[in-house]
Amino acid sequence: MRLFKQSVLTLSIVGASSLALVGCGDDKKPDAGGTPTAPAASKPAAATKPEINDEQAQIKTRNAYSQAYNSMIDDNRSVAAYYRSYKGLGIGSKKRNGIGFYGGPDDIDRKIKPIKESRSAGSGDALLDSAADAVVASGEKLMAVWAPLDPYFRGKGFMEDNWAKAEENNAALSAAFEGMISDIDKLGKELDRVQDQKRQERLAKYKAEGDMLMFNTLTAMDLAKKLVNGVDKTENLKNKEEIAKVDATTKQLEAVLVDLNKAIADERAKTGKDPHYNFKLIADKLSTLIGGWRTLKNMPMQSTYRNVIGYYNDAIGYMNRGFDR
């Protein structure tokens, strides 16, 4: 069993094993759901509601995909966690466990709901839309298998029939879980790809405009993501080559944080006031993340690993709140 386990996809982690995702929006200001969105469309004189153009609708769809993905990998409420709990029953083995497992088909329905509600507009990326469709399809398949069995497992019917019904349906339910988990992973990779592309576009824009606060902040977050992704590849700190890569990323991140703190100071000198406090919070938290990695190398425990993930989660949270300067 691996000591370090994570689900770091698309600029995010949730709890000790997954992430709060930065959405695929293109603006600095987050919406109430915590993911960046484009500015609201201008209101025409004769209209009663703002018009939403295709690009805004696509941003909204990408953010909905991110929201759904977040909920599907959300630590102990993830689909994988439900499956682990189910596998803990030990169906078909000599060591069956009658404690029961948590989660239900209604939870799956809630997790795919944001995709279903926003899918009609499309995300602007065919591969991402296809991955989202696959998650919905596999989620509905899981619900179809799980729903008839839900009362049986909640009522611990296996104690009455000596696990007969559980064993009869184990293969189908296991396959449905595994199918959805596989599709969730594919959605995460597509979100990651699209988000990276959008982020590179924003980086070019910020650099051209001379907005070094945003340029250095996004660059630092990219490196922080690379750092936390790299930790899992170290094989419990046994792979020296991967450790060296994380160390190299750490040094790059430190250099960018110097630039970010300089940009914060330059903004203060230029305007006579501090820039939005989230810039400094992110810079400080990423410095703490670096310290967390160095602590982890000296104290390779699950608790110190969770600290690393927690620091990154905090930085993501500040990013999601935006920079309304």
KOLKOL-424282 format. One record per atom (N, C-alpha, C): x, y, z; residue in three letters. Coordinates in steps of 0.1 Angstrom, whole numbers, plus 5000, padded with zeros to 4 digits. Atoms other than C-alpha are relative to their C-alpha. Example, Ala and Ser with C-alpha at 12.3 -4.5 7.8 and 13.67 -1.06 7.14 Angstrom:
% KOLKOL-424282
500949885000Ala
512349555078Ala
500950125000Ala
499149895000Ser
513749895071Ser
499250115008Ser
END
This chain:
% KOLKOL-424282
500849885000Met
500050005000Met
500950125000Met
499249885000Arg
501450344991Arg
499750095011Arg
500249904990Leu
502050595018Leu
499350124995Leu
500549875006Phe
501350894996Phe
499049964989Phe
501050035010Lys
498150884976Lys
499350144997Lys
500649875003Gln
496751184957Gln
499249994987Gln
500649995013Ser
494451284929Ser
500150154996Ser
499749865004Val
496051604917Val
499850024986Val
500449975014Leu
494351704885Leu
499750144998Leu
500449875004Thr
493952034868Thr
500250115010Thr
499749894990Leu
495552274893Leu
499349985013Leu
500750014988Ser
493952114923Ser
500249875008Ser
500050124991Ile
493751874953Ile
498950025010Ile
501049994989Val
490951804978Val
500449925011Val
499750084988Gly
491751705013Gly
501449944997Gly
498850065001Ala
494551455014Ala
500149924987Ala
499950085012Ser
493751284981Ser
499450064988Ser
500549945012Ser
492151534957Ser
500050155002Ser
499849865000Leu
491751904949Leu
498850084997Leu
500949905004Ala
489652214947Ala
500450064987Ala
499649965013Leu
489752294911Leu
499950144997Leu
500249885006Val
490452624896Val
499249984987Val
500850035012Gly
487752644868Gly
500850044988Gly
499349975012Cys
488552684832Cys
499550134994Cys
500449865004Gly
487253044831Gly
501250084996Gly
498949925006Asp
489253324816Asp
500250135007Asp
499949874993Asp
488953614841Asp
500549985014Asp
499450004987Lys
490353704874Lys
499049995011Lys
501050004989Lys
487153734894Lys
499149885000Lys
500850134999Pro
485453414907Pro
498550035002Pro
501549994998Asp
481753354907Asp
499849945014Asp
500450054987Ala
479853234938Ala
500549865002Ala
499650144999Gly
480852874931Gly
501549985001Gly
498650014998Gly
484552954934Gly
500949974988Gly
499250025012Thr
485652914898Thr
499950134992Thr
499949885008Pro
486753204875Pro
499050004989Pro
500949995011Thr
484253324850Thr
500350134992Thr
499849885007Ala
484253584823Ala
499150115005Ala
500949894995Pro
482753934830Pro
498649984994Pro
501350015005Ala
479053954826Ala
499950084987Ala
500249935013Ala
477854054791Ala
499350145002Ala
500749874999Ser
476754414786Ser
498549994997Ser
501450015001Lys
473054464789Lys
499550104989Lys
500549915011Pro
471454594757Pro
498850085005Pro
501049914995Ala
469054884761Ala
498649945000Ala
501350065000Ala
466054684751Ala
499849875006Ala
500150134994Ala
466754374769Ala
499850015015Ala
500350004986Thr
465654274804Thr
501149925008Thr
499050084994Lys
468454024810Lys
501350014991Lys
498850005008Pro
472154024800Pro
500149894990Pro
499850105010Glu
472953844768Glu
501349925004Glu
498850084998Ile
475453554771Ile
500549954987Ile
499550045012Asn
477653494742Asn
500549865000Asn
499550145001Asp
479053164730Asp
501249975009Asp
498850024992Glu
482353214747Glu
499749995015Glu
500450004986Gln
480753294781Gln
499349875003Gln
500750124997Ala
478552994778Ala
500949885001Ala
499050104999Gln
481552774771Gln
500850005013Gln
499349984987Ile
483352914801Ile
499249945011Ile
500950054990Lys
480352844822Lys
499949845000Lys
500050155001Thr
480252484809Thr
501349945005Thr
498750054995Arg
483952434816Arg
500050015015Arg
500049984986Asn
483452564851Asn
499149895007Asn
500950104995Ala
480552324856Ala
500649865000Ala
499350125000Tyr
482652034845Tyr
501049995011Tyr
499049994989Ser
485352144870Ser
499349975013Ser
500750024988Gln
482752164897Gln
499649855002Gln
500450145000Ala
481451814889Ala
501249915003Ala
498850084998Tyr
484951674887Tyr
500550015015Tyr
499649984986Asn
485851824921Asn
499249915009Asn
500850084991Ser
482951654938Ser
500249854998Ser
499750145002Met
483851324922Met
501349955005Met
498750044994Ile
487351324936Ile
500250065014Ile
499949924987Asp
486551504969Asp
500249915012Asp
499650074988Asp
488451304995Asp
499149885003Asp
500850114995Asn
486251075015Asn
498649994994Asn
501350005007Arg
483151164994Arg
500249974985Arg
499750035014Ser
484851064961Ser
499349874996Ser
500650125005Val
483450794939Val
501049885003Val
499050104996Ala
486750604945Ala
499949965015Ala
500250034985Ala
486150634983Ala
498849915002Ala
501250094999Tyr
482650484979Tyr
500449864996Tyr
499750135005Tyr
484150204959Tyr
501049925010Tyr
499150064990Arg
486950144985Arg
499149955012Arg
500850044989Ser
484250135012Ser
499249874996Ser
500750125005Tyr
482249884991Tyr
500949885000Tyr
499050115000Lys
485349664986Lys
500349955014Lys
499750034986Gly
485849675023Gly
499049895006Gly
501050114996Leu
482749445026Leu
500649864999Leu
499450135002Gly
484949165014Gly
499249904993Gly
500950095006Ile
482349014992Ile
500849904991Ile
499350105007Gly
483448684978Gly
501349955006Gly
498850044993Ser
486348655002Ser
499649925013Ser
500250074988Lys
486748455034Lys
499950105012Lys
500049904990Lys
487048775054Lys
498950114997Lys
501149905003Arg
483648945048Arg
499850095013Arg
500249904990Asn
482849255068Asn
498650055000Asn
501449964999Gly
479349325079Gly
499750145004Gly
500249864995Ile
479949685089Ile
499150084990Ile
500849925010Gly
478449815056Gly
500950104993Gly
499249905007Phe
479650085032Phe
499150124998Phe
500749875001Tyr
478650445027Tyr
499950054985Tyr
500349955014Gly
477450644997Gly
498749934995Gly
501250055006Gly
474450584975Gly
499950054986Gly
500349955014Pro
473150624939Pro
499650144999Pro
500449865000Asp
471750964948Asp
501250095000Asp
498849924999Asp
475251084956Asp
500650014986Asp
499550005014Ile
476350984920Ile
499250104992Ile
500949915008Asp
473351164906Asp
500350155003Asp
499649864997Arg
474351484924Arg
501350044994Arg
498749975005Lys
477851464912Lys
500050024985Lys
500049975015Ile
477051444875Ile
499050104996Ile
501049905003Lys
474251694877Lys
500550134994Lys
499549885007Pro
476352004869Pro
500449984986Pro
499750035014Ile
477551834837Ile
498750004992Ile
501250025008Lys
474051744826Lys
499350134998Lys
500749875001Glu
472652094833Glu
500750104991Glu
499249905008Ser
475452274814Ser
500449944986Ser
499450065012Arg
476252024786Arg
499550054987Arg
500649965013Ser
473952164759Ser
500850124994Ser
499249895006Ala
476152474755Ala
501449964995Ala
498750055004Gly
479352274751Gly
501150085006Gly
498949934994Ser
482752364764Ser
500950074990Ser
499149955010Gly
484352464731Gly
501149914996Gly
498950105003Asp
486552154731Asp
499349874999Asp
500750135003Ala
485251834716Ala
500549895009Ala
499550114992Leu
487551604735Leu
499550015015Leu
500549974987Leu
486551764768Leu
498649965002Leu
501550045000Asp
482851734760Asp
499849854999Asp
500150145001Ser
483351374750Ser
500349935014Ser
499650064987Ala
485051294784Ala
498950035010Ala
501149974991Ala
482251474802Ala
498849914998Ala
501150095004Asp
479651274783Asp
500249855005Asp
499750134995Ala
481450954792Ala
499849985015Ala
500250014986Val
481351034829Val
498549995003Val
501450004998Val
477651104827Val
499449864997Val
500550135004Ala
477050774809Ala
500449895010Ala
499550104990Ser
479150564833Ser
499450035014Ser
500749974987Gly
477550744863Gly
498649954999Gly
501450055001Glu
474050654850Glu
500049855000Glu
499950155000Lys
475150294845Lys
500349965014Lys
499750044987Leu
476550284880Leu
498750015009Leu
501349984992Met
473250424894Met
499049894997Met
500950105004Ala
471250174874Ala
500349865007Ala
499750124993Val
473149884890Val
499850015015Val
499949984986Trp
473450034924Trp
498650025007Trp
501349964994Ala
469850164930Ala
499249885005Ala
500850124995Pro
468149824932Pro
500649935012Pro
499250074989Leu
470849704956Leu
500150095013Leu
499849914989Asp
470850014978Asp
499349975013Asp
500750044988Pro
468149905002Pro
500549885007Pro
499450134995Tyr
469749565005Tyr
501250035009Tyr
498849974992Phe
473049705016Phe
499850095012Phe
500349924989Arg
471649975038Arg
499349925011Arg
500750094990Gly
469449715055Gly
500849885004Gly
499150114997Lys
472349475057Lys
499349864997Lys
500750135004Gly
470349205039Gly
501049894999Gly
499150115001Phe
473549015035Phe
500149915013Phe
500050074988Met
473148915071Met
498949905001Met
501150095001Glu
469948745062Glu
500149894990Glu
500050105011Asp
470748565030Asp
501449944998Asp
498650065000Asn
474448475038Asn
500750054988Asn
499349935011Trp
475648725012Trp
499749964986Trp
500350055014Ala
473948554983Ala
499850114990Ala
500349895010Lys
472548864966Lys
501250094998Lys
498849925002Ala
475749054973Ala
501049944990Ala
499150075008Glu
477848794957Glu
499549994985Glu
500650015014Glu
475448754927Glu
500250134992Glu
499949875007Asn
475749124919Asn
501350075001Asn
498749934997Asn
479349194930Asn
500750034987Asn
499249975012Ala
480849164895Ala
499450124993Ala
500649895007Ala
478349404879Ala
500250135007Ala
499949884993Leu
478549664907Leu
501550045000Leu
498649975000Ser
482349644908Ser
500450064986Ser
499749965014Ala
482549684870Ala
499550144998Ala
500649875002Ala
480249984871Ala
500850115008Ala
499149914992Phe
482350154899Phe
501350034992Phe
498749995007Glu
485550084880Glu
499950084987Glu
500349935013Gly
484050214847Gly
499950155003Gly
500249864997Met
483050544863Met
501350065004Met
498749944995Ile
486350594881Ile
501050024989Ile
499149995012Ser
488250534848Ser
499650124992Ser
500549885007Asp
486050794831Asp
500350135007Asp
499749884992Ile
486551044859Ile
501450044998Ile
498649975002Asp
490251014855Asp
500350064986Asp
499949955013Lys
489951074818Lys
499550154999Lys
500549865000Leu
487851384824Leu
501050095007Leu
499049924994Gly
490451514848Gly
501250034991Gly
498949985009Lys
493151474822Lys
499650104989Lys
500549905010Glu
491051664796Glu
499850145006Glu
500149874993Leu
490251934821Leu
501450065002Leu
498649964998Asp
493951954828Asp
500650064987Asp
499549965013Arg
494851984792Arg
499450144996Arg
500749885004Val
492252254784Val
500450125009Val
499649904990Gln
493052444816Gln
501450054998Gln
498649965003Asp
496752444808Asp
500150094988Asp
500049925012Gln
496052584774Gln
499550145003Gln
500649874997Lys
493852864787Lys
500950085009Lys
499149934991Arg
496352944814Arg
501250054992Arg
498949955009Gln
499152974788Gln
499650124992Gln
500649885007Glu
496953214769Glu
500050125009Glu
500149894990Arg
496453424800Arg
501450055004Arg
498649964997Leu
500153414808Leu
500650094989Leu
499549925011Ala
500953554774Ala
499450145000Ala
500749874999Lys
498353824778Lys
500550095011Lys
499549934988Tyr
499553924813Tyr
501450064997Tyr
498649965002Lys
503153944802Lys
500050114989Lys
500149895010Ala
502254154771Ala
499550135006Ala
500649884994Glu
500254394793Glu
500950055011Glu
499149964989Gly
503054414819Gly
499449975013Gly
500650034987Asp
500854264846Asp
500849895007Asp
499150104994Met
503654094865Met
499449945013Met
500650064989Leu
501454034895Leu
499349874996Leu
500750125005Met
499153794876Met
500949914993Met
499150095007Phe
501953664855Phe
500849915009Phe
499250074991Asn
504153564884Asn
499149915009Asn
500950084992Thr
501153434904Thr
499649874993Thr
500450125007Leu
499953204877Leu
501349914997Leu
498850085002Thr
503553094870Thr
500349925013Thr
499750074987Ala
504053014907Ala
499049895002Ala
501050114998Met
500752814908Met
500349884991Met
499750115009Asp
501852614878Asp
501249925006Asp
498950074994Leu
505152524895Leu
499649935013Leu
500550074987Ala
503352444928Ala
499249874996Ala
500750125005Lys
501052204908Lys
501049894996Lys
499050105004Lys
504152044893Lys
500749945012Lys
499450064987Leu
505652004928Leu
499149905006Leu
500850104993Val
502651834943Val
499849874992Val
500150115008Asn
502251614913Asn
501249915000Asn
498850075000Gly
505851524915Gly
500249915013Gly
499850074988Val
505651414951Val
499549854999Val
500650135001Asp
503451114942Asp
500949904992Asp
499150085008Lys
506050994917Lys
501349965007Lys
498850044993Thr
508750964943Thr
500049875007Thr
500250144994Glu
507350624954Glu
500450005015Glu
499749994985Asn
507350714991Asn
501450045003Asn
498749954998Leu
510550904987Leu
501149904998Leu
498950105003Lys
512450604974Lys
500650024987Lys
499549985013Asn
512950724939Asn
500850135000Asn
499149894999Lys
515950954940Lys
499950104988Lys
500149925012Glu
515551074905Glu
498850095000Glu
501349924998Glu
511951194911Glu
500250105011Glu
499849904989Ile
512951354944Ile
500950124994Ile
499249905005Ala
515651544925Ala
499250104991Ala
500849925009Lys
513051664900Lys
499150095008Lys
500849914991Val
510751794928Val
500950115006Val
499149904994Asp
513751964944Asp
500350114990Asp
499749905010Ala
514552134911Ala
498850094998Ala
501349925001Thr
510852244908Thr
499950105012Thr
500049924988Thr
511152374944Thr
500850134998Thr
499149895002Lys
514052594934Lys
499450104990Lys
500649925010Gln
512252724904Gln
498950085006Gln
501149944994Leu
509252804925Leu
500550115010Leu
499449894991Glu
511352994951Glu
500450124992Glu
499549895008Ala
512853204923Ala
498850094995Ala
501249935004Val
509353294910Val
499350075011Val
500649934988Leu
508153374945Leu
500750135003Leu
499349884998Val
510953624947Val
499550114990Val
500549915010Asp
509653784915Asp
498650055004Asp
501449974996Leu
506053774928Leu
500050105012Leu
499949904988Asn
507053954961Asn
500550134995Asn
499549885006Lys
508954204940Lys
498850084993Lys
501149945008Ala
505854264918Ala
499050065010Ala
500949944990Ile
503754314950Ile
500650135005Ile
499449874995Ala
506254574963Ala
500050114989Ala
500149905010Asp
506354744929Asp
498650064998Asp
501349955001Glu
502654774928Glu
499750095011Glu
500149914988Arg
502654924963Arg
500650134998Arg
499349885002Ala
505255174953Ala
499350084989Ala
500749935011Lys
503355264921Lys
498750075003Lys
501349954997Thr
499955304935Thr
499850065014Thr
500149954987Gly
500655394971Gly
499249925009Gly
500850094992Lys
498555104984Lys
500449854997Lys
499850155002Asp
498854724988Asp
499149954989Asp
500950075009Pro
497554514959Pro
499149915007Pro
500950094994His
494854264966His
500749915009His
499350084990Tyr
495754074997Tyr
500249854996Tyr
499850145004Asn
495353734980Asn
501349984993Asn
498750025006Phe
498553794961Phe
501049965011Phe
499050034990Lys
500553804993Lys
499649875007Lys
500350134994Leu
498553515008Leu
500449884992Leu
499550105009Ile
499353304978Ile
501549985001Ile
498550015000Ala
503053394979Ala
500449945014Ala
499650064987Asp
503253315016Asp
499749855001Asp
500450144999Lys
501352995013Lys
500949914992Lys
499150085008Leu
503552864985Leu
501449995006Leu
498850014992Ser
506552945006Ser
499949895010Ser
500250104990Thr
505052735033Thr
499949864993Thr
500150125007Leu
504352465007Leu
501449944998Leu
498650045002Ile
508152454999Ile
500549945013Ile
499650054987Gly
508752415036Gly
499449875003Gly
500750134997Gly
506252135038Gly
500649894992Gly
499350115008Trp
508051945010Trp
501349965007Trp
498750024993Arg
511351985029Arg
499849925013Arg
500350074988Thr
509751865061Thr
499649864996Thr
500550145005Leu
508151565042Leu
501349924998Leu
498850075003Lys
511651465030Lys
500749955013Lys
499450044988Asn
512851455066Asn
499149925009Asn
501050074992Met
509651315081Met
498949944991Met
500950055010Pro
508051095055Pro
498849925006Pro
501250064994Met
504651035071Met
498850054993Met
501249955006Gln
501051065060Gln
499650145004Gln
500349874995Ser
500551365082Ser
500750114994Ser
499249895006Thr
503351565067Thr
499750014985Thr
500549995014Tyr
502151465032Tyr
498750085000Tyr
501349925000Arg
498651595041Arg
500350155002Arg
499749864998Asn
500251915052Asn
500450074986Asn
499749955014Val
501751965017Val
498850024992Val
501249995008Ile
498451895001Ile
499150125005Ile
500849894994Gly
496752135026Gly
500550134996Gly
499549875004Tyr
499052415018Tyr
499750044986Tyr
500349985014Tyr
498452374981Tyr
498550034999Tyr
501549985000Asn
494652354987Asn
499750155004Asn
500249864995Asp
494852685006Asp
500350104989Asp
499649915011Ala
496652854977Ala
499050004989Ala
501150015010Ile
494052724953Ile
498850085005Ile
501149934994Gly
491352864976Gly
500250154998Gly
499849855002Tyr
492953214974Tyr
499950034985Tyr
500249975014Met
493153184936Met
498650014996Met
501450005004Asn
489553094934Asn
499250125004Asn
500749884995Arg
488553404954Arg
500250124991Arg
499849895010Gly
490053624927Gly
500850115005Gly
499249884997Phe
491853954926Phe
499350124995Phe
500849895004Asp
489254224923Asp
500750135005Asp
499249894995Arg
491654514925Arg
499450134997Arg
END
